[in-house]
Amino acid sequence: MNKQECKKYMRKTYKRLIDLNKSLNEENIEYEMKNILKEQMTEYIAYSKIAIHNMKSSGNINITLKDILAQIDILPTIYPKYKAFNTANRL
């Protein structure tokens, strides 16, 4: 387990529970943490799909990991989350 990642998700979960005025208990922690992980997973998948689509559309025959990672670095500045979700769902 990566402690830094765990702490990052715990901070987000805690803040969300406090913002929603929910009690701090095991069920709420589990539910909110699953929601946060699901949201981030969806975001990562959306940007990955857009990156691969853009590279295939540009005529790039040999797609390398380095190329994909470079695209993913740029895409969040071009596509806000909501737009990335919509674009990825259309692909």
N, C-alpha and C positions, 0 to 999 in steps of 0.2 A: 504494500500500500504506500502510495506517495502521500506523506503527511501534509505537504504544502497544498496539494490539490484538495485533500479532505478538508483542511482548514478553510480554503477558499469557498468550497460549497457550503460548509457549515456557517460561515459568515453571511452568505447570501440567504440561506435558509432562515437564520436567526432574524436578520433584518426584515425579511418578508413576513415572518410570523408577528413581529412587533408592529409592523405597519398595518397588518390585517387585524390587530388586536386579538390574536388567537393565543391560547395558553401554550406554554412550553411543556409538551408531553411527548412521549415516544411516538404516538400515532401521528401527531401533527408534524413532528420533525421528519418522520418517514415520508409522509404525503408530500410535504413541500419540497423535500430534497429530490424526490422522484420527479416532481414537476420541473424543477430547475434543471435537472439532468436531461429530461426529455426535451425541454426548450433548447438547451445548448446542443444536444445531439441533432435536432432538426436544423438548427442554424448551420452547424458544421457540414451536414449533408447537403444543404442547399448551396452553400458556397462551393463545395466540391463538385457538385453536378454542373454548376455554371462554369467553373474553371475547365472541366473536361469538355463541355459543349463548346466553349469559346475556342479552345485549342483545336478541336476537330474541325470547327467551322473555318478556322484560319488556314487550314491546309497543312497543319503540322502533322506529319506522318509518324515521326518518332517522338512520342510523348514520354518525357522522363519525370521522375519524382521532383527534380529540381525545378522543372518548368511548372508543374502543378503547384508547388509551394510558392513560387514567385507570383503566380496568378492569384492564389489565395491571399497573399499579402496585400495585393492591390484591390481586390474585389470589395472589401468592406468600405473602402473610401468611395467607391462608385455606387454600390447598392446598399441602401439602408436595410435593416433586417426584414421589414415588411415587404419591401420590393424584391429582396432575394428570395423570400418564401414564395411569392407569387410567380416569379420567373422560373424558379426551380420546379414548381408544380406544373408549369406548362411544358416543361421539357420531357 
